[in-house]
């Protein structure tokens, strides 16, 4: 949760003396969230573990720059020589993100003035 929102909730409760429901309406938040903040039971999100492919990310990006049509199976074969022992499925998810970075969804058309008419 954003620290500014937490301080704003505590200010409205302690200084302005608003009820939990009034704070929720004012800040457009859920009353349960307000209660958690005021009771000190804020949710702590677990940190996501790093991907086993992070050490190879730069290498994969270089391969995609050089050969944009590489498939995940080809990358898995190449990474095997570098010591990668992860799953094929995680490699597919990881490479899908890197493939989409270089692609555009449209092709921009350019015309000279008066050419369209």
Phi and psi in degrees as GROMACS dihedral restraints (atoms count N, CA, C in turn):
[ dihedral_restraints ]
;  ai    aj    ak    al  type     phi  dphi    fc
    3     4     5     6     1   -65.9    20    10
    4     5     6     7     1   127.4    20    10
    6     7     8     9     1   -60.3    20    10
    7     8     9    10     1   -29.7    20    10
    9    10    11    12     1   -68.5    20    10
   10    11    12    13     1   -37.0    20    10
   12    13    14    15     1   -65.3    20    10
   13    14    15    16     1   -41.0    20    10
   15    16    17    18     1   -62.3    20    10
   16    17    18    19     1   -46.9    20    10
   18    19    20    21     1   -65.8    20    10
   19    20    21    22     1   -33.5    20    10
   21    22    23    24     1   -66.9    20    10
   22    23    24    25     1   -41.5    20    10
   24    25    26    27     1   -62.9    20    10
   25    26    27    28     1   -46.5    20    10
   27    28    29    30     1   -65.0    20    10
   28    29    30    31     1   -36.1    20    10
   30    31    32    33     1   -65.1    20    10
   31    32    33    34     1   -46.3    20    10
   33    34    35    36     1   -64.0    20    10
   34    35    36    37     1   -32.0    20    10
   36    37    38    39     1   -79.4    20    10
   37    38    39    40     1   -47.3    20    10
   39    40    41    42     1   -80.6    20    10
   40    41    42    43     1   -43.9    20    10
   42    43    44    45     1   -90.8    20    10
   43    44    45    46     1   -50.0    20    10
   45    46    47    48     1   -81.1    20    10
   46    47    48    49     1   -14.3    20    10
   48    49    50    51     1    59.4    20    10
   49    50    51    52     1    40.2    20    10
   51    52    53    54     1   -86.4    20    10
   52    53    54    55     1   152.5    20    10
   54    55    56    57     1   -76.5    20    10
   55    56    57    58     1   169.0    20    10
   57    58    59    60     1   -64.0    20    10
   58    59    60    61     1   -37.4    20    10
   60    61    62    63     1   -67.5    20    10
   61    62    63    64     1   -40.4    20    10
   63    64    65    66     1   -65.8    20    10
   64    65    66    67     1   -38.3    20    10
   66    67    68    69     1   -64.5    20    10
   67    68    69    70     1   -42.5    20    10
   69    70    71    72     1   -61.8    20    10
   70    71    72    73     1   -41.5    20    10
   72    73    74    75     1   -68.1    20    10
   73    74    75    76     1   -39.9    20    10
   75    76    77    78     1   -66.4    20    10
   76    77    78    79     1   -43.8    20    10
   78    79    80    81     1   -95.1    20    10
   79    80    81    82     1     0.8    20    10
   81    82    83    84     1    56.0    20    10
   82    83    84    85     1    51.3    20    10
   84    85    86    87     1  -125.7    20    10
   85    86    87    88     1   165.2    20    10
   87    88    89    90     1   -75.8    20    10
   88    89    90    91     1   145.1    20    10
   90    91    92    93     1   -65.5    20    10
   91    92    93    94     1   -30.3    20    10
   93    94    95    96     1   -66.4    20    10
   94    95    96    97     1   -37.1    20    10
   96    97    98    99     1   -65.7    20    10
   97    98    99   100     1   -42.5    20    10
   99   100   101   102     1   -60.7    20    10
  100   101   102   103     1   -44.5    20    10
  102   103   104   105     1   -63.2    20    10
  103   104   105   106     1   -41.1    20    10
  105   106   107   108     1   -62.3    20    10
  106   107   108   109     1   -40.1    20    10
  108   109   110   111     1   -67.2    20    10
  109   110   111   112     1   -45.3    20    10
  111   112   113   114     1   -72.3    20    10
  112   113   114   115     1   -28.9    20    10
  114   115   116   117     1   -86.3    20    10
  115   116   117   118     1    -6.3    20    10
  117   118   119   120     1    78.0    20    10
  118   119   120   121     1    22.2    20    10
  120   121   122   123     1  -110.8    20    10
  121   122   123   124     1    51.6    20    10
  123   124   125   126     1   -67.4    20    10
  124   125   126   127     1   144.7    20    10
  126   127   128   129     1   -73.7    20    10
  127   128   129   130     1   132.8    20    10
  129   130   131   132     1  -106.8    20    10
  130   131   132   133     1   121.8    20    10
  132   133   134   135     1   -82.3    20    10
  133   134   135   136     1   137.7    20    10
  135   136   137   138     1   -70.8    20    10
  136   137   138   139     1   137.6    20    10
  138   139   140   141     1   -68.8    20    10
  139   140   141   142     1   139.2    20    10
  141   142   143   144     1   -75.2    20    10
  142   143   144   145     1   135.8    20    10
  144   145   146   147     1   -68.7    20    10
  145   146   147   148     1   147.4    20    10
  147   148   149   150     1   -67.7    20    10
  148   149   150   151     1   148.5    20    10
  150   151   152   153     1   -71.0    20    10
  151   152   153   154     1   142.9    20    10
  153   154   155   156     1   -67.1    20    10
  154   155   156   157     1    -9.4    20    10
  156   157   158   159     1   -93.0    20    10
  157   158   159   160     1    -4.9    20    10
  159   160   161   162     1   -56.5    20    10
  160   161   162   163     1   -41.4    20    10
  162   163   164   165     1   -63.3    20    10
  163   164   165   166     1   -21.8    20    10
  165   166   167   168     1  -102.0    20    10
  166   167   168   169     1     3.6    20    10
  168   169   170   171     1   -59.7    20    10
  169   170   171   172     1   -45.0    20    10
  171   172   173   174     1   -65.3    20    10
  172   173   174   175     1   -39.2    20    10
  174   175   176   177     1   -64.3    20    10
  175   176   177   178     1   -42.0    20    10
  177   178   179   180     1   -64.7    20    10
  178   179   180   181     1   -41.6    20    10
  180   181   182   183     1   -61.6    20    10
  181   182   183   184     1   -41.0    20    10
  183   184   185   186     1   -62.5    20    10
  184   185   186   187     1   -41.8    20    10
  186   187   188   189     1   -62.4    20    10
  187   188   189   190     1   -41.0    20    10
  189   190   191   192     1   -70.3    20    10
  190   191   192   193     1   -30.8    20    10
  192   193   194   195     1   -68.0    20    10
  193   194   195   196     1   -38.1    20    10
  195   196   197   198     1   -77.6    20    10
  196   197   198   199     1   -43.5    20    10
  198   199   200   201     1  -130.4    20    10
  199   200   201   202     1    88.3    20    10
  201   202   203   204     1   -64.5    20    10
  202   203   204   205     1   -18.4    20    10
  204   205   206   207     1   -98.9    20    10
  205   206   207   208     1    19.7    20    10
  207   208   209   210     1   -64.6    20    10
  208   209   210   211     1   145.2    20    10
  210   211   212   213     1   -99.8    20    10
  211   212   213   214     1   160.9    20    10
  213   214   215   216     1   -63.0    20    10
  214   215   216   217     1   -35.1    20    10
  216   217   218   219     1   -64.9    20    10
  217   218   219   220     1   -36.8    20    10
  219   220   221   222     1   -68.2    20    10
  220   221   222   223     1   -37.9    20    10
  222   223   224   225     1   -67.8    20    10
  223   224   225   226     1   -38.6    20    10
  225   226   227   228     1   -61.8    20    10
  226   227   228   229     1   -40.1    20    10
  228   229   230   231     1   -63.5    20    10
  229   230   231   232     1   -41.4    20    10
  231   232   233   234     1   -68.2    20    10
  232   233   234   235     1   -39.4    20    10
  234   235   236   237     1   -71.7    20    10
  235   236   237   238     1   -22.3    20    10
  237   238   239   240     1   -60.0    20    10
  238   239   240   241     1   -35.0    20    10
  240   241   242   243     1   -71.5    20    10
  241   242   243   244     1   -18.5    20    10
  243   244   245   246     1   -94.4    20    10
  244   245   246   247     1     0.8    20    10
  246   247   248   249     1    96.9    20    10
  247   248   249   250     1    12.9    20    10
  249   250   251   252     1   -73.8    20    10
  250   251   252   253     1   127.6    20    10
  252   253   254   255     1  -124.6    20    10
  253   254   255   256     1    15.7    20    10
  255   256   257   258     1   -75.7    20    10
  256   257   258   259     1  -178.1    20    10
  258   259   260   261     1   -82.9    20    10
  259   260   261   262     1   157.7    20    10
  261   262   263   264     1   -68.3    20    10
  262   263   264   265     1   -37.6    20    10
  264   265   266   267     1   -63.6    20    10
  265   266   267   268     1   -43.7    20    10
  267   268   269   270     1   -66.2    20    10
  268   269   270   271     1   -33.7    20    10
  270   271   272   273     1   -65.2    20    10
  271   272   273   274     1   -39.4    20    10
  273   274   275   276     1   -62.0    20    10
  274   275   276   277     1   -45.5    20    10
  276   277   278   279     1   -63.2    20    10
  277   278   279   280     1   -43.1    20    10
  279   280   281   282     1   -66.0    20    10
  280   281   282   283     1   -44.7    20    10
  282   283   284   285     1   -72.1    20    10
  283   284   285   286     1   -28.2    20    10
  285   286   287   288     1   -62.1    20    10
  286   287   288   289     1   -38.5    20    10
  288   289   290   291     1   -65.9    20    10
  289   290   291   292     1   -41.4    20    10
  291   292   293   294     1   -73.9    20    10
  292   293   294   295     1   -30.8    20    10
  294   295   296   297     1   -68.4    20    10
  295   296   297   298     1   -38.4    20    10
  297   298   299   300     1   -71.6    20    10
  298   299   300   301     1   -21.1    20    10
  300   301   302   303     1   -62.3    20    10
  301   302   303   304     1   -40.5    20    10
  303   304   305   306     1   -86.7    20    10
  304   305   306   307     1    -7.3    20    10
  306   307   308   309     1   -97.3    20    10
  307   308   309   310     1   145.0    20    10
  309   310   311   312     1  -109.1    20    10
  310   311   312   313     1   151.3    20    10
  312   313   314   315     1   -84.7    20    10
  313   314   315   316     1   -12.1    20    10
  315   316   317   318     1  -144.6    20    10
  316   317   318   319     1   164.5    20    10
  318   319   320   321     1  -116.2    20    10
  319   320   321   322     1   115.8    20    10
  321   322   323   324     1   -75.5    20    10
  322   323   324   325     1   132.1    20    10
  324   325   326   327     1   -99.3    20    10
  325   326   327   328     1   140.7    20    10
  327   328   329   330     1  -123.9    20    10
  328   329   330   331     1   133.5    20    10
  330   331   332   333     1  -127.5    20    10
  331   332   333   334     1   150.0    20    10
  333   334   335   336     1   -75.7    20    10
  334   335   336   337     1   156.2    20    10
  336   337   338   339     1   -60.0    20    10
  337   338   339   340     1   130.3    20    10
  339   340   341   342     1    83.0    20    10
  340   341   342   343     1    -4.9    20    10
  342   343   344   345     1   -72.9    20    10
  343   344   345   346     1   -33.3    20    10
  345   346   347   348     1   -71.5    20    10
  346   347   348   349     1   -37.2    20    10
